[in-house]
Amino acid sequence: MNSRTNRHGADLHIHTTSSDGTYSPERVVSIAVQKGLGAIAITDHDSVGGVEPARAAAVGKDIEVVAGTELSSYIGDRGIHVVGLFIDVQDARLIEHLEFFQEHRRRRGEEIIKKLNKLGINISMEDVFAISGAGSVGRPHVAEALVKTGVVSNFGEAFERYIGDGKPAYVPKYKIDPGKAAEIIHAAAGVAILAHPGISTRSNSEIRSTVAMGLDGIETFHAKHTPEQTAHFTKLAMDEGWLISGGSDCHGENSDYSEIGDCTINMQMLEDLRNFKTSNNIKKQ
């Protein structure tokens, strides 16, 4: 079972221009079709705006578009992302939460810009909006604006000097815990998955305690997991009876991330996720 060479697999972690990706939903579908993928999930940060355009682009093509999102949550000051799959994008409570998150992201962006201005950096929210478009505003958009205006030479420098955690223009996010993120996803009839544990968690016990907050599974397959981590997390998930998911975490033309299809799960794993969603394990409250 080598998910990295499964040409007809499913990439269930992809970002578009509806959050901080550079590919439009239509471009994502086109690339996925060219690569022979059987399914993709659109999992924009705190947004579902890319799902319906991707589904429209997939009409008549041999590919499934899974409705998803990636919610930002925290344990203490450490970010823990929770991916929601097979969600109802029309769910009123989900939309209310996402609109709140997006408004907070916009306000956070404004506060970051104010701090940068106080540091003598001539940058505006218009510069950021020119990059984010209608998508959810995030620090990567600010970083790209800093690069484009010549303040820094690359994304890494932007975070290291100005907008990274604890840096002069850093502004904290609104915080919910993984259990609340799972609750939001379940209310929208979705499956809640701990994203990239190899990046965001420190031990098996921490993964167990996080999943115990109400999550359904973990991303054992992720483009930044080593083969050893993938094997370890897959065994852990199987031993614990958790669902298995994964994907490239593609953000488009950004060298810090992988490309669509670089990491996939096999189609049986996709069916396991779907079957769990349609079972009595998930019901809208």
Secondary structure, 3 states (H helix, E strand, C coil): CCHHHCCCCEEEEECCCCCCCCCCHHHHHHHHHHCCCCEEEECCECCCCCHHHHHHHHCCCCCEEEEEEEEEEEECCEEEEEEEECCCCCCHHHHHHHHHHHHHHHHHHHHHHHHHHHCCCCCCHHHHHHHHCCCCCCHHHHHHHHHHCCCCCCHHHHHHHHHCCCCCCCCCCCCCCHHHHHHHHHHCCCEEEECCHHHHCCCHHHHHHHHCCCCCEEEEEECCCCHHHHHHHHHHHHHHCCEEEEECCECCCCCCCCCCCCCCECHHHHHHHHHHHHCCCCCCC
